[in-house]
Amino acid sequence: MTDSLKFWFDPACPWAWMTSRWVDEVARSRDFDVEWRVMSLAVLNEDQDLSEEYRAFLPRALKYTRLVQAAEERHGQVMVKALYDALGAEIHIGANNDADEVIALALAAVGLPASFSAYADSDEYDTQMRASHFDAINRVGMDVGTPVIAINDVAFFGPVVSPAPMGDQALALWDGVVAAASYDGFFELKRSRTRDPNFDVSHSAASAAK
C-alpha cells in the first residue's frame, strides 16, 4: 500500500515530465495524494564540466524552478502541481524555448498575476529551493538526476519512461516499483535509453489498450 509519495522534479526536464504523467495516471487510479517538490538541474550541475549548449540551458531551467518554488512559498502545494502542469504543457508539449513567453502563458493558465514572473529571476526563495533539491539528493546520492520519487520514504531516481505508460501498463509498472521499494536491499536497476521522450498521449493510450 502506498501511504505517501513524494516527487521531485525540475520543470525543464523532459524525463521528469514523462514520469510525472505516469504518476498522475497511477494516483488517479489508486486514489493517493502526491507531494510535488522541486529539484534543480542548475544546482545539480554547479561547478561541473558541461557542454556550452547544456550550460546555456541551465539559466532557463533555473527560472522555472525558482518560479515553482515561489508558488509553493506563496500559495502552497496545490499551486506547485498546477504551475508544473502549465509550464510543462508549454515547455514539453508545446516545445517552447522562450522562457519569458512560457512563464507568461503558464501564469495566466493558473490564474497568477503577470507580476509573479519576477520570482523567476529572484533568489528570494533559493534557500528553500536548494533545501528541497538536497532533500532529494541526500536520499539517492549525487550520481543521479531528476526525477526522484520517494514511496513511503524509500527513494529512487526515476523511473525513466518513454512514453508514459497509461492504464493497466501504468499500474503494472507502479506495482513493480512499489515491490522494489519494499525490499531494503534493493538499490539499482538500469539500462541505456534507446529513445527520446515521447509526449504523444495517444500513443500511450493505444499501448495501454493492448
C-alpha positions as protocol buffer text, in pm:
chain_id: "A"
residue {
  index: 1
  type: MET
  ca { x: 0 y: 0 z: 0 }
}
residue {
  index: 2
  type: THR
  ca { x: 126 y: 348 z: -81 }
}
residue {
  index: 3
  type: ASP
  ca { x: 85 y: 568 z: 224 }
}
residue {
  index: 4
  type: SER
  ca { x: 278 y: 859 z: 80 }
}
residue {
  index: 5
  type: LEU
  ca { x: 453 y: 960 z: -239 }
}
residue {
  index: 6
  type: LYS
  ca { x: 693 y: 1248 z: -289 }
}
residue {
  index: 7
  type: PHE
  ca { x: 800 y: 1350 z: -638 }
}
residue {
  index: 8
  type: TRP
  ca { x: 1096 y: 1583 z: -706 }
}
residue {
  index: 9
  type: PHE
  ca { x: 1120 y: 1744 z: -1048 }
}
residue {
  index: 10
  type: ASP
  ca { x: 1292 y: 2013 z: -1246 }
}
residue {
  index: 11
  type: PRO
  ca { x: 1020 y: 2168 z: -1465 }
}
residue {
  index: 12
  type: ALA
  ca { x: 1258 y: 2183 z: -1762 }
}
residue {
  index: 13
  type: CYS
  ca { x: 1345 y: 1812 z: -1761 }
}
residue {
  index: 14
  type: PRO
  ca { x: 1152 y: 1614 z: -2025 }
}
residue {
  index: 15
  type: TRP
  ca { x: 1218 y: 1284 z: -1849 }
}
residue {
  index: 16
  type: ALA
  ca { x: 1074 y: 1412 z: -1522 }
}
residue {
  index: 17
  type: TRP
  ca { x: 770 y: 1530 z: -1717 }
}
residue {
  index: 18
  type: MET
  ca { x: 718 y: 1183 z: -1864 }
}
residue {
  index: 19
  type: THR
  ca { x: 741 y: 1021 z: -1522 }
}
residue {
  index: 20
  type: SER
  ca { x: 505 y: 1278 z: -1371 }
}
residue {
  index: 21
  type: ARG
  ca { x: 237 y: 1190 z: -1627 }
}
residue {
  index: 22
  type: TRP
  ca { x: 269 y: 825 z: -1526 }
}
residue {
  index: 23
  type: VAL
  ca { x: 246 y: 916 z: -1157 }
}
residue {
  index: 24
  type: ASP
  ca { x: -66 y: 1121 z: -1231 }
}
residue {
  index: 25
  type: GLU
  ca { x: -225 y: 822 z: -1402 }
}
residue {
  index: 26
  type: VAL
  ca { x: -149 y: 589 z: -1111 }
}
residue {
  index: 27
  type: ALA
  ca { x: -250 y: 837 z: -840 }
}
residue {
  index: 28
  type: ARG
  ca { x: -593 y: 880 z: -1003 }
}
residue {
  index: 29
  type: SER
  ca { x: -645 y: 504 z: -1024 }
}
residue {
  index: 30
  type: ARG
  ca { x: -511 y: 417 z: -679 }
}
residue {
  index: 31
  type: ASP
  ca { x: -653 y: 727 z: -508 }
}
residue {
  index: 32
  type: PHE
  ca { x: -349 y: 862 z: -326 }
}
residue {
  index: 33
  type: ASP
  ca { x: -203 y: 1209 z: -300 }
}
residue {
  index: 34
  type: VAL
  ca { x: 138 y: 1318 z: -426 }
}
residue {
  index: 35
  type: GLU
  ca { x: 362 y: 1580 z: -268 }
}
residue {
  index: 36
  type: TRP
  ca { x: 523 y: 1766 z: -558 }
}
residue {
  index: 37
  type: ARG
  ca { x: 861 y: 1920 z: -482 }
}
residue {
  index: 38
  type: VAL
  ca { x: 1128 y: 2091 z: -688 }
}
residue {
  index: 39
  type: MET
  ca { x: 1486 y: 1994 z: -753 }
}
residue {
  index: 40
  type: SER
  ca { x: 1722 y: 2184 z: -979 }
}
residue {
  index: 41
  type: LEU
  ca { x: 1938 y: 2077 z: -1270 }
}
residue {
  index: 42
  type: ALA
  ca { x: 2120 y: 2409 z: -1231 }
}
residue {
  index: 43
  type: VAL
  ca { x: 2211 y: 2328 z: -870 }
}
residue {
  index: 44
  type: LEU
  ca { x: 2289 y: 1965 z: -956 }
}
residue {
  index: 45
  type: ASN
  ca { x: 2539 y: 2075 z: -1220 }
}
residue {
  index: 46
  type: GLU
  ca { x: 2709 y: 2352 z: -1029 }
}
residue {
  index: 47
  type: ASP
  ca { x: 3084 y: 2352 z: -1098 }
}
residue {
  index: 48
  type: GLN
  ca { x: 3051 y: 2061 z: -1345 }
}
residue {
  index: 49
  type: ASP
  ca { x: 3233 y: 2041 z: -1677 }
}
residue {
  index: 50
  type: LEU
  ca { x: 2943 y: 2090 z: -1919 }
}
residue {
  index: 51
  type: SER
  ca { x: 2895 y: 2143 z: -2289 }
}
residue {
  index: 52
  type: GLU
  ca { x: 2828 y: 2500 z: -2396 }
}
residue {
  index: 53
  type: GLU
  ca { x: 2480 y: 2401 z: -2512 }
}
residue {
  index: 54
  type: TYR
  ca { x: 2384 y: 2250 z: -2178 }
}
residue {
  index: 55
  type: ARG
  ca { x: 2540 y: 2536 z: -1983 }
}
residue {
  index: 56
  type: ALA
  ca { x: 2330 y: 2780 z: -2186 }
}
residue {
  index: 57
  type: PHE
  ca { x: 2016 y: 2581 z: -2099 }
}
residue {
  index: 58
  type: LEU
  ca { x: 2061 y: 2590 z: -1721 }
}
residue {
  index: 59
  type: PRO
  ca { x: 1971 y: 2958 z: -1659 }
}
residue {
  index: 60
  type: ARG
  ca { x: 1637 y: 2895 z: -1833 }
}
residue {
  index: 61
  type: ALA
  ca { x: 1579 y: 2587 z: -1620 }
}
residue {
  index: 62
  type: LEU
  ca { x: 1664 y: 2782 z: -1305 }
}
residue {
  index: 63
  type: LYS
  ca { x: 1396 y: 3039 z: -1389 }
}
residue {
  index: 64
  type: TYR
  ca { x: 1128 y: 2771 z: -1393 }
}
residue {
  index: 65
  type: THR
  ca { x: 1248 y: 2609 z: -1072 }
}
residue {
  index: 66
  type: ARG
  ca { x: 1259 y: 2940 z: -889 }
}
residue {
  index: 67
  type: LEU
  ca { x: 911 y: 3023 z: -1012 }
}
residue {
  index: 68
  type: VAL
  ca { x: 762 y: 2696 z: -886 }
}
residue {
  index: 69
  type: GLN
  ca { x: 936 y: 2729 z: -550 }
}
residue {
  index: 70
  type: ALA
  ca { x: 793 y: 3079 z: -514 }
}
residue {
  index: 71
  type: ALA
  ca { x: 448 y: 2941 z: -598 }
}
residue {
  index: 72
  type: GLU
  ca { x: 480 y: 2690 z: -315 }
}
residue {
  index: 73
  type: GLU
  ca { x: 600 y: 2952 z: -67 }
}
residue {
  index: 74
  type: ARG
  ca { x: 326 y: 3197 z: -161 }
}
residue {
  index: 75
  type: HIS
  ca { x: 34 y: 2968 z: -245 }
}
residue {
  index: 76
  type: GLY
  ca { x: 107 y: 2615 z: -118 }
}
residue {
  index: 77
  type: GLN
  ca { x: 124 y: 2267 z: -265 }
}
residue {
  index: 78
  type: VAL
  ca { x: -184 y: 2294 z: -483 }
}
residue {
  index: 79
  type: MET
  ca { x: -18 y: 2568 z: -688 }
}
residue {
  index: 80
  type: VAL
  ca { x: 304 y: 2365 z: -729 }
}
residue {
  index: 81
  type: LYS
  ca { x: 128 y: 2097 z: -931 }
}
residue {
  index: 82
  type: ALA
  ca { x: -91 y: 2341 z: -1122 }
}
residue {
  index: 83
  type: LEU
  ca { x: 207 y: 2552 z: -1225 }
}
residue {
  index: 84
  type: TYR
  ca { x: 417 y: 2247 z: -1310 }
}
residue {
  index: 85
  type: ASP
  ca { x: 141 y: 2123 z: -1539 }
}
residue {
  index: 86
  type: ALA
  ca { x: 107 y: 2462 z: -1706 }
}
residue {
  index: 87
  type: LEU
  ca { x: 481 y: 2506 z: -1753 }
}
residue {
  index: 88
  type: GLY
  ca { x: 520 y: 2153 z: -1884 }
}
residue {
  index: 89
  type: ALA
  ca { x: 242 y: 2197 z: -2135 }
}
residue {
  index: 90
  type: GLU
  ca { x: 436 y: 2486 z: -2286 }
}
residue {
  index: 91
  type: ILE
  ca { x: 792 y: 2353 z: -2245 }
}
residue {
  index: 92
  type: HIS
  ca { x: 743 y: 1988 z: -2338 }
}
residue {
  index: 93
  type: ILE
  ca { x: 418 y: 1957 z: -2530 }
}
residue {
  index: 94
  type: GLY
  ca { x: 446 y: 2296 z: -2697 }
}
residue {
  index: 95
  type: ALA
  ca { x: 826 y: 2275 z: -2744 }
}
residue {
  index: 96
  type: ASN
  ca { x: 851 y: 2642 z: -2645 }
}
residue {
  index: 97
  type: ASN
  ca { x: 1206 y: 2755 z: -2562 }
}
residue {
  index: 98
  type: ASP
  ca { x: 1116 y: 3119 z: -2494 }
}
residue {
  index: 99
  type: ALA
  ca { x: 1127 y: 3127 z: -2113 }
}
residue {
  index: 100
  type: ASP
  ca { x: 952 y: 3463 z: -2082 }
}
residue {
  index: 101
  type: GLU
  ca { x: 667 y: 3350 z: -2304 }
}
residue {
  index: 102
  type: VAL
  ca { x: 640 y: 3013 z: -2131 }
}
residue {
  index: 103
  type: ILE
  ca { x: 620 y: 3180 z: -1791 }
}
residue {
  index: 104
  type: ALA
  ca { x: 363 y: 3436 z: -1902 }
}
residue {
  index: 105
  type: LEU
  ca { x: 138 y: 3170 z: -2053 }
}
residue {
  index: 106
  type: ALA
  ca { x: 173 y: 2938 z: -1754 }
}
residue {
  index: 107
  type: LEU
  ca { x: 94 y: 3210 z: -1502 }
}
residue {
  index: 108
  type: ALA
  ca { x: -216 y: 3308 z: -1698 }
}
residue {
  index: 109
  type: ALA
  ca { x: -324 y: 2945 z: -1712 }
}
residue {
  index: 110
  type: VAL
  ca { x: -315 y: 2906 z: -1332 }
}
residue {
  index: 111
  type: GLY
  ca { x: -458 y: 3248 z: -1253 }
}
residue {
  index: 112
  type: LEU
  ca { x: -146 y: 3410 z: -1111 }
}
residue {
  index: 113
  type: PRO
  ca { x: -70 y: 3772 z: -1198 }
}
residue {
  index: 114
  type: ALA
  ca { x: 187 y: 3854 z: -1465 }
}
residue {
  index: 115
  type: SER
  ca { x: 392 y: 4029 z: -1196 }
}
residue {
  index: 116
  type: PHE
  ca { x: 459 y: 3690 z: -1035 }
}
residue {
  index: 117
  type: SER
  ca { x: 711 y: 3631 z: -1315 }
}
residue {
  index: 118
  type: ALA
  ca { x: 960 y: 3843 z: -1118 }
}
residue {
  index: 119
  type: TYR
  ca { x: 1023 y: 3541 z: -895 }
}
residue {
  index: 120
  type: ALA
  ca { x: 1178 y: 3357 z: -1190 }
}
residue {
  index: 121
  type: ASP
  ca { x: 1474 y: 3595 z: -1169 }
}
residue {
  index: 122
  type: SER
  ca { x: 1480 y: 3632 z: -792 }
}
residue {
  index: 123
  type: ASP
  ca { x: 1689 y: 3441 z: -539 }
}
residue {
  index: 124
  type: GLU
  ca { x: 1437 y: 3518 z: -263 }
}
residue {
  index: 125
  type: TYR
  ca { x: 1341 y: 3153 z: -218 }
}
residue {
  index: 126
  type: ASP
  ca { x: 1668 y: 2993 z: -324 }
}
residue {
  index: 127
  type: THR
  ca { x: 1733 y: 2868 z: 31 }
}
residue {
  index: 128
  type: GLN
  ca { x: 1406 y: 2673 z: 26 }
}
residue {
  index: 129
  type: MET
  ca { x: 1463 y: 2558 z: -332 }
}
residue {
  index: 130
  type: ARG
  ca { x: 1810 y: 2428 z: -253 }
}
residue {
  index: 131
  type: ALA
  ca { x: 1683 y: 2259 z: 64 }
}
residue {
  index: 132
  type: SER
  ca { x: 1418 y: 2076 z: -140 }
}
residue {
  index: 133
  type: HIS
  ca { x: 1678 y: 1979 z: -400 }
}
residue {
  index: 134
  type: PHE
  ca { x: 1923 y: 1839 z: -147 }
}
residue {
  index: 135
  type: ASP
  ca { x: 1647 y: 1659 z: 40 }
}
residue {
  index: 136
  type: ALA
  ca { x: 1606 y: 1453 z: -277 }
}
residue {
  index: 137
  type: ILE
  ca { x: 1978 y: 1414 z: -348 }
}
residue {
  index: 138
  type: ASN
  ca { x: 2060 y: 1313 z: 8 }
}
residue {
  index: 139
  type: ARG
  ca { x: 1811 y: 1030 z: -25 }
}
residue {
  index: 140
  type: VAL
  ca { x: 1950 y: 887 z: -350 }
}
residue {
  index: 141
  type: GLY
  ca { x: 2309 y: 1012 z: -392 }
}
residue {
  index: 142
  type: MET
  ca { x: 2487 y: 1260 z: -615 }
}
residue {
  index: 143
  type: ASP
  ca { x: 2516 y: 1038 z: -924 }
}
residue {
  index: 144
  type: VAL
  ca { x: 2153 y: 1081 z: -1031 }
}
residue {
  index: 145
  type: GLY
  ca { x: 1929 y: 1344 z: -1183 }
}
residue {
  index: 146
  type: THR
  ca { x: 1559 y: 1422 z: -1195 }
}
residue {
  index: 147
  type: PRO
  ca { x: 1302 y: 1288 z: -1126 }
}
residue {
  index: 148
  type: VAL
  ca { x: 1335 y: 1141 z: -778 }
}
residue {
  index: 149
  type: ILE
  ca { x: 1042 y: 965 z: -616 }
}
residue {
  index: 150
  type: ALA
  ca { x: 1003 y: 851 z: -256 }
}
residue {
  index: 151
  type: ILE
  ca { x: 749 y: 580 z: -180 }
}
residue {
  index: 152
  type: ASN
  ca { x: 684 y: 562 z: 192 }
}
residue {
  index: 153
  type: ASP
  ca { x: 1022 y: 739 z: 232 }
}
residue {
  index: 154
  type: VAL
  ca { x: 1216 y: 488 z: 19 }
}
residue {
  index: 155
  type: ALA
  ca { x: 1362 y: 700 z: -261 }
}
residue {
  index: 156
  type: PHE
  ca { x: 1478 y: 620 z: -614 }
}
residue {
  index: 157
  type: PHE
  ca { x: 1592 y: 812 z: -919 }
}
residue {
  index: 158
  type: GLY
  ca { x: 1336 y: 758 z: -1192 }
}
residue {
  index: 159
  type: PRO
  ca { x: 1176 y: 552 z: -1323 }
}
residue {
  index: 160
  type: VAL
  ca { x: 1274 y: 690 z: -1663 }
}
residue {
  index: 161
  type: VAL
  ca { x: 1000 y: 607 z: -1914 }
}
residue {
  index: 162
  type: SER
  ca { x: 904 y: 695 z: -2271 }
}
residue {
  index: 163
  type: PRO
  ca { x: 623 y: 720 z: -2347 }
}
residue {
  index: 164
  type: ALA
  ca { x: 443 y: 750 z: -2013 }
}
residue {
  index: 165
  type: PRO
  ca { x: 252 y: 425 z: -1960 }
}
residue {
  index: 166
  type: MET
  ca { x: -123 y: 450 z: -1915 }
}
residue {
  index: 167
  type: GLY
  ca { x: -400 y: 225 z: -1790 }
}
residue {
  index: 168
  type: ASP
  ca { x: -304 y: -128 z: -1688 }
}
residue {
  index: 169
  type: GLN
  ca { x: 55 y: -78 z: -1802 }
}
residue {
  index: 170
  type: ALA
  ca { x: 92 y: 219 z: -1568 }
}
residue {
  index: 171
  type: LEU
  ca { x: -41 y: 19 z: -1275 }
}
residue {
  index: 172
  type: ALA
  ca { x: 177 y: -282 z: -1353 }
}
residue {
  index: 173
  type: LEU
  ca { x: 490 y: -66 z: -1358 }
}
residue {
  index: 174
  type: TRP
  ca { x: 381 y: 105 z: -1037 }
}
residue {
  index: 175
  type: ASP
  ca { x: 332 y: -226 z: -858 }
}
residue {
  index: 176
  type: GLY
  ca { x: 682 y: -329 z: -963 }
}
residue {
  index: 177
  type: VAL
  ca { x: 834 y: -8 z: -829 }
}
residue {
  index: 178
  type: VAL
  ca { x: 644 y: -44 z: -502 }
}
residue {
  index: 179
  type: ALA
  ca { x: 767 y: -402 z: -472 }
}
residue {
  index: 180
  type: ALA
  ca { x: 1126 y: -286 z: -524 }
}
residue {
  index: 181
  type: ALA
  ca { x: 1079 y: -16 z: -259 }
}
residue {
  index: 182
  type: SER
  ca { x: 959 y: -277 z: -11 }
}
residue {
  index: 183
  type: TYR
  ca { x: 1298 y: -452 z: -11 }
}
residue {
  index: 184
  type: ASP
  ca { x: 1557 y: -263 z: 190 }
}
residue {
  index: 185
  type: GLY
  ca { x: 1846 y: -417 z: -2 }
}
residue {
  index: 186
  type: PHE
  ca { x: 1735 y: -304 z: -349 }
}
residue {
  index: 187
  type: PHE
  ca { x: 1945 y: -23 z: -496 }
}
residue {
  index: 188
  type: GLU
  ca { x: 1968 y: -11 z: -874 }
}
residue {
  index: 189
  type: LEU
  ca { x: 1824 y: -144 z: -1199 }
}
residue {
  index: 190
  type: LYS
  ca { x: 1919 y: 29 z: -1524 }
}
residue {
  index: 191
  type: ARG
  ca { x: 1960 y: 3 z: -1900 }
}
residue {
  index: 192
  type: SER
  ca { x: 2069 y: 259 z: -2158 }
}
residue {
  index: 193
  type: ARG
  ca { x: 1797 y: 474 z: -2315 }
}
residue {
  index: 194
  type: THR
  ca { x: 1723 y: 388 z: -2677 }
}
residue {
  index: 195
  type: ARG
  ca { x: 1459 y: 655 z: -2750 }
}
residue {
  index: 196
  type: ASP
  ca { x: 1387 y: 1019 z: -2684 }
}
residue {
  index: 197
  type: PRO
  ca { x: 1096 y: 1141 z: -2472 }
}
residue {
  index: 198
  type: ASN
  ca { x: 768 y: 1065 z: -2647 }
}
residue {
  index: 199
  type: PHE
  ca { x: 498 y: 1312 z: -2544 }
}
residue {
  index: 200
  type: ASP
  ca { x: 228 y: 1160 z: -2765 }
}
residue {
  index: 201
  type: VAL
  ca { x: -55 y: 1084 z: -2525 }
}
residue {
  index: 202
  type: SER
  ca { x: -246 y: 895 z: -2795 }
}
residue {
  index: 203
  type: HIS
  ca { x: 50 y: 658 z: -2832 }
}
residue {
  index: 204
  type: SER
  ca { x: 47 y: 590 z: -2457 }
}
residue {
  index: 205
  type: ALA
  ca { x: -328 y: 534 z: -2458 }
}
residue {
  index: 206
  type: ALA
  ca { x: -307 y: 296 z: -2753 }
}
residue {
  index: 207
  type: SER
  ca { x: -29 y: 98 z: -2585 }
}
residue {
  index: 208
  type: ALA
  ca { x: -236 y: 72 z: -2267 }
}
residue {
  index: 209
  type: ALA
  ca { x: -530 y: -69 z: -2461 }
}
residue {
  index: 210
  type: LYS
  ca { x: -331 y: -360 z: -2599 }
}
